[in-house]
Amino acid sequence: MHSKLALAFAAACLAGSALAQTKWDLPAAYPANNFHSENLAQFAAEVDKATAGKLKITVHANASLFKAPEIKRAVQGGQAQIGEILLVNFQNEWQVFGADGLPFLADSYDEAMKLYKAQKPVLEKKLGEQGLLLLYSVAWPPQGIYVKKPIASAADLKGVKWRAYSPATARIAELVGAQPVTVQAAELSQAMATGVVESYMSSGATGYDTKTYEHIKYFVDTQAWLPKNAVIVNKAAFDALDKPTQAALLKAGADAEARGWATSRAKNTEYLELLKKNGMTIAPPTDQLKADLKRVGDTMLKEWLEKAGPEGATVIDAYKKM
């Protein structure tokens, strides 16, 4: 009799947990095979496992549910409970979202992590005011300069046809005396083949994906900036979860952050090796070029601080003290 009762009780518990299942949608902007998306898929699987299926998160990669610029608003409005955004995309809304797009401020993974720690309290406060919770954040591989000939200083970039794809990259061109040309990623190979573009800044990933090595033979590994993706959660949706589920979600987020940074570092090395294999010369910046680029970065930082105000100053001060 006891065993029958136990079985009945177990069945009732199972029915209860099936009823209590919560389903979340997670829109993301990058392809399913991108390391950020793969990290999201693993995160969702870990949440499922840790909550014994109580919280099911479906990842919608490649902007299939919402386009990149719409994801933040979708999570704020509750059309999605959780989502992944590229922080610098929202700089116009609030300057501090763009802190990790400032060139030559944090020029390595270690420095980028320090900047994240300095940015995090202000970021959490701002997102909190918008009804959002910052779950975790992961850096993209760093940006370097693709160029036709070796460069020893910024003066070597004077007059060079430089691909600009953002206000920051256009401003760098102005400050070094290069000639900015606006070219979208999809047209980049063609622009290089026809000589419309002789130089540009991006990560090793872009260089490999666009077969830049067929046209440009040098990559200066300046590690100019490492923009971050952030995973944000609708605060009301989070508050509606029971305590053990909240704890499981936070732990899976912390694990995804650590794993994501490690993967980003590994991928960066992998892409640079692939570029080398395809005949590209990869070199660190000379001391002179480093100093020149630091001046460019300082000018752009000053301009940013004027727009970002006290909150921006708080972030930079905290970063410089670390």
C-alpha positions in Angstrom: 0.0 0.0 0.0 2.8 2.4 1.0 4.5 2.0 -2.4 1.2 2.7 -4.2 0.7 5.8 -2.1 4.3 6.9 -2.9 3.7 6.3 -6.6 0.5 8.3 -6.5 2.3 11.1 -4.6 5.2 11.1 -7.1 2.7 11.2 -10.0 0.9 14.2 -8.5 4.2 16.0 -8.0 5.1 15.4 -11.6 1.8 16.7 -12.8 2.3 19.8 -10.6 5.8 20.5 -12.0 4.5 20.0 -15.6 1.8 22.6 -14.8 4.4 25.0 -13.3 6.6 24.9 -16.3 7.7 28.4 -17.5 8.6 29.1 -21.1 10.9 32.0 -22.1 12.0 33.2 -25.5 15.5 34.5 -26.0 16.0 36.5 -29.2 19.7 36.9 -30.4 21.2 38.6 -33.4 24.0 36.3 -34.5 24.0 33.0 -36.5 23.5 29.8 -34.6 27.1 28.7 -35.2 28.6 32.0 -33.7 30.3 31.4 -30.4 27.9 33.8 -28.6 24.9 31.8 -29.9 26.5 28.4 -29.0 27.1 29.8 -25.5 23.4 30.8 -25.2 22.3 27.3 -26.3 24.5 25.8 -23.6 23.2 28.3 -21.0 19.6 27.4 -21.9 20.4 23.6 -21.6 22.0 24.2 -18.2 19.0 26.2 -16.9 16.7 23.3 -18.1 18.8 20.7 -16.3 19.3 22.8 -13.1 15.5 23.5 -12.8 14.5 19.9 -13.8 12.7 21.3 -16.8 10.8 24.0 -14.8 12.2 26.9 -16.9 12.5 26.3 -20.6 14.4 28.9 -22.6 14.2 28.8 -26.4 17.1 30.6 -28.2 16.0 32.3 -31.4 19.4 33.0 -33.1 20.2 35.0 -36.3 17.6 37.7 -35.6 14.8 35.3 -36.4 12.5 36.6 -33.7 13.6 40.3 -33.4 16.2 42.2 -35.4 19.3 43.4 -33.4 18.1 46.9 -32.7 14.6 45.7 -31.6 15.8 43.1 -29.0 16.3 45.5 -26.1 12.8 47.1 -26.5 11.2 43.6 -26.9 12.7 42.5 -23.5 11.7 45.8 -21.8 8.2 45.5 -23.1 7.9 41.8 -22.2 7.4 40.4 -25.7 10.5 38.4 -24.9 11.6 37.5 -21.3 15.3 37.5 -22.0 17.5 38.6 -24.9 21.1 39.2 -26.1 22.2 42.7 -27.3 25.4 44.3 -28.5 25.8 47.2 -25.9 27.5 49.7 -28.3 24.4 49.5 -30.5 22.6 51.5 -27.8 25.1 54.3 -27.3 22.8 57.0 -28.7 20.2 56.1 -26.1 22.8 56.3 -23.3 26.5 57.0 -23.8 27.7 54.5 -21.2 26.4 51.6 -23.3 29.2 52.6 -25.7 32.1 52.6 -23.2 33.6 49.4 -24.6 33.6 50.9 -28.2 36.0 53.6 -27.2 39.2 52.9 -29.2 42.5 52.1 -27.4 41.0 52.5 -24.0 40.9 48.8 -23.0 43.3 47.1 -25.4 43.4 43.5 -24.2 41.1 40.9 -22.7 42.4 41.7 -19.2 41.8 45.4 -19.6 38.4 44.7 -21.2 37.4 42.7 -18.1 38.5 45.6 -15.9 36.4 48.0 -18.0 33.4 45.7 -17.6 33.9 45.6 -13.8 34.0 49.4 -13.8 31.0 49.7 -16.1 28.9 47.1 -14.4 27.4 49.0 -11.4 26.3 51.9 -13.6 25.0 49.5 -16.2 23.0 47.5 -13.7 21.5 50.7 -12.2 20.5 52.0 -15.6 19.0 48.7 -16.8 17.2 48.4 -13.4 15.5 51.7 -14.0 14.4 50.3 -17.4 12.9 47.2 -15.7 15.8 45.0 -16.8 18.3 42.8 -15.1 21.9 42.3 -16.5 22.5 38.6 -16.4 25.9 38.3 -18.0 28.2 39.9 -20.7 30.8 38.5 -23.0 33.4 40.4 -25.1 33.9 39.9 -28.9 37.5 39.3 -30.2 39.5 42.6 -30.4 39.8 44.9 -33.3 43.0 45.4 -35.3 44.0 47.3 -38.5 44.1 45.6 -41.9 46.5 47.4 -44.2 48.3 46.9 -47.5 51.8 47.7 -46.3 53.5 47.5 -42.9 52.9 50.7 -40.9 55.3 52.1 -38.3 53.2 55.1 -37.2 49.9 56.9 -37.7 51.5 59.1 -40.4 51.7 55.9 -42.6 47.9 56.0 -42.7 47.7 59.5 -44.2 45.5 59.5 -47.4 44.8 55.7 -47.2 41.3 54.7 -48.3 39.9 53.6 -45.0 36.6 51.7 -44.5 34.4 53.4 -42.0 31.3 51.5 -40.8 30.5 53.5 -37.6 30.9 57.0 -36.2 34.0 55.8 -34.2 35.8 54.3 -37.2 35.1 57.4 -39.3 36.4 59.6 -36.5 39.6 57.5 -36.2 40.1 58.1 -40.0 39.7 61.8 -39.6 42.2 61.9 -36.7 44.9 60.0 -38.5 44.3 61.7 -41.8 43.0 58.6 -43.7 40.3 59.0 -46.2 37.0 57.4 -44.8 34.9 55.4 -47.2 31.5 54.0 -46.1 31.3 50.3 -47.1 28.9 47.7 -45.5 30.2 44.3 -44.5 28.5 42.6 -47.4 30.3 44.8 -50.0 33.7 44.7 -48.3 35.3 42.0 -50.5 34.3 43.8 -53.7 35.5 47.1 -52.3 38.9 45.6 -51.6 39.1 43.9 -55.0 38.4 47.2 -56.8 40.8 49.3 -54.6 37.9 51.3 -53.1 39.2 50.2 -49.7 42.9 49.8 -48.8 42.6 49.5 -45.0 40.0 48.9 -42.3 39.6 48.0 -38.6 37.9 44.9 -37.4 38.4 41.5 -35.7 40.3 38.5 -37.0 36.9 36.9 -37.6 35.8 39.5 -40.1 39.1 39.3 -41.9 38.8 35.6 -42.3 35.1 35.6 -43.2 35.6 38.2 -46.0 38.8 36.6 -47.3 40.6 39.9 -46.7 44.0 38.0 -47.1 43.3 37.8 -50.9 43.7 41.6 -51.1 45.4 42.9 -48.0 48.5 41.2 -46.5 49.0 42.9 -43.2 47.1 42.8 -39.9 48.3 45.0 -37.0 47.0 43.4 -33.8 46.2 46.7 -32.0 43.4 45.1 -29.9 41.8 48.5 -30.2 38.5 47.7 -28.5 36.5 44.6 -27.4 32.8 45.4 -27.7 30.5 43.2 -25.5 27.3 41.4 -25.9 25.0 41.5 -22.8 22.2 39.1 -21.9 19.4 41.0 -20.3 16.3 39.7 -18.5 12.8 41.3 -18.0 12.8 42.1 -14.3 9.0 41.3 -13.8 9.5 37.9 -15.5 12.5 37.2 -13.2 10.6 38.2 -10.1 7.7 35.8 -11.1 10.1 32.8 -10.8 10.4 30.9 -7.5 13.6 31.4 -5.5 15.4 28.1 -6.6 14.7 28.8 -10.3 16.0 32.4 -9.9 19.2 31.0 -8.2 19.6 28.4 -11.0 19.2 31.1 -13.7 21.8 33.4 -12.0 24.3 30.5 -11.6 23.9 29.4 -15.3 24.4 33.1 -16.3 27.7 33.3 -14.2 28.9 30.1 -15.8 28.1 31.3 -19.3 30.0 34.5 -18.7 33.2 32.8 -17.6 32.9 30.3 -20.5 32.1 33.0 -23.0 35.2 35.1 -22.2 37.4 32.0 -22.4 35.9 31.0 -25.7 36.3 34.5 -27.1 40.1 34.4 -26.3 40.5 31.0 -27.9 38.5 32.0 -31.0 40.6 35.1 -31.4 43.8 33.1 -31.5 42.2 30.6 -33.9 41.2 33.3 -36.4 44.6 34.9 -36.3 46.2 31.5 -37.0 43.8 31.0 -40.0 44.8 34.4 -41.4 48.5 33.5 -41.1 47.9 30.2 -42.8 46.4 32.1 -45.7 49.5 34.2 -46.1 48.8 37.2 -43.9 51.5 38.8 -41.8 50.3 39.5 -38.3 52.3 41.9 -36.1 51.9 43.9 -32.9 51.8 47.7 -33.3 55.2 49.5 -33.1 55.7 51.6 -30.0 55.3 54.7 -32.2 52.0 53.5 -33.7 50.8 52.6 -30.2 51.6 56.1 -28.9 49.9 57.7 -31.9 46.8 55.6 -31.5 46.7 56.3 -27.8 46.5 60.0 -28.7 43.6 59.3 -31.0 42.0 57.3 -28.2 42.5 60.1 -25.7 40.8 62.7 -28.1 37.9 60.4 -28.6 37.6 59.6 -24.9 37.5 63.4 -24.2 34.7 63.8 -26.7 32.8 60.9 -25.2 33.2 62.2 -21.7 31.7 65.5 -22.7 28.5 63.6 -23.9 28.5 61.0 -21.2 28.7 63.4 -18.2 29.2 62.3 -14.6 28.2 58.7 -15.2 30.8 58.3 -17.9 33.4 59.9 -15.6 32.5 57.5 -12.8 33.2 54.5 -15.1 36.5 55.8 -16.5 37.8 56.8 -13.0 36.9 53.4 -11.6 38.6 51.7 -14.6 41.8 53.7 -14.3 42.0 52.9 -10.6 42.0 49.2 -11.2 
